[in-house]
Amino acid sequence: MSVQVRIPTILRNYTSGESEVTADGSTLAQVIDDLEGSYPGIKSRILDEQGQIRRFVNVYVGNDDVRFLDALQTPTQDGAQVSVIPAVAGG
């Protein structure tokens, strides 16, 4: 399954400045692995040392936050939009 992945500004140095890239996979985990193959180093910015989505990174498949779905096992349909969004904190 080919999906479009929206890349936040902070991670675009891994994608040569591209704001949107294509990746393959039928689950989010496979999509992230494919991203790593094309853009080495990006996976460690999305996933922590335990292989889970980092606490301050939000990932959406379509309009749905994967934390409320199946996390890394969330299915990705052909043509889906995956968005990686760093959480913003402040006070």
C-alpha positions in Angstrom: 0.0 0.0 0.0 1.4 3.4 -1.0 0.6 6.3 1.4 1.5 9.9 1.6 3.3 11.0 4.7 3.3 14.6 5.8 6.6 15.5 7.4 6.8 18.3 10.0 9.3 21.1 9.5 11.6 19.8 12.3 12.1 16.4 10.4 12.4 17.8 6.9 16.2 17.7 7.1 15.8 13.9 6.8 13.7 14.3 3.6 15.8 16.9 1.8 13.3 19.5 2.7 10.3 17.6 1.4 7.0 18.3 3.3 5.3 15.2 1.9 6.8 11.9 0.9 5.5 8.5 -0.3 6.0 5.3 1.7 4.8 1.8 1.4 3.2 -0.5 4.0 -0.1 -1.9 5.1 0.4 -0.9 8.7 1.8 2.2 10.3 4.8 0.2 11.5 5.6 -0.9 8.0 5.2 2.7 6.7 7.7 3.9 9.3 10.1 1.1 8.4 9.9 2.1 4.7 10.5 5.7 5.6 13.6 4.7 7.5 14.8 2.8 4.4 14.5 5.9 2.3 15.3 8.5 4.9 17.8 7.0 7.4 17.5 8.4 10.9 13.8 9.5 10.7 12.5 6.4 12.5 14.4 7.2 15.7 12.8 10.7 15.7 9.3 9.1 15.6 9.8 6.1 17.8 11.5 5.8 21.2 14.1 3.2 22.3 11.3 0.7 23.1 9.9 1.0 19.5 6.8 3.0 20.6 5.7 6.3 19.2 7.5 9.0 21.2 5.4 10.7 23.8 5.6 14.2 22.2 4.9 13.0 18.6 1.4 12.6 17.4 0.7 10.4 14.3 -2.6 10.4 12.4 -3.8 8.1 9.7 -6.4 10.2 7.9 -8.0 12.2 10.7 -7.6 9.6 13.3 -4.9 9.7 16.1 -3.3 6.3 16.1 -3.0 6.3 19.9 -6.8 5.7 19.9 -6.6 3.1 17.2 -4.1 0.2 17.0 -1.0 2.4 17.4 1.8 1.0 15.2 -0.5 -1.8 14.0 -3.1 0.7 12.6 -3.9 -0.3 9.0 -2.9 2.1 6.2 -5.0 1.9 3.1 -3.6 2.6 -0.3 -3.6 6.4 -0.8 -4.0 7.1 2.9 -2.6 10.3 4.4 -0.3 9.8 7.3 0.6 12.9 9.3 3.5 13.1 11.8 2.9 16.1 14.1 5.2 17.1 17.0 3.3 18.0 20.1 3.5 21.6 21.2 3.8 22.4 24.9 4.1 25.7 26.6 2.8 27.8 29.3 
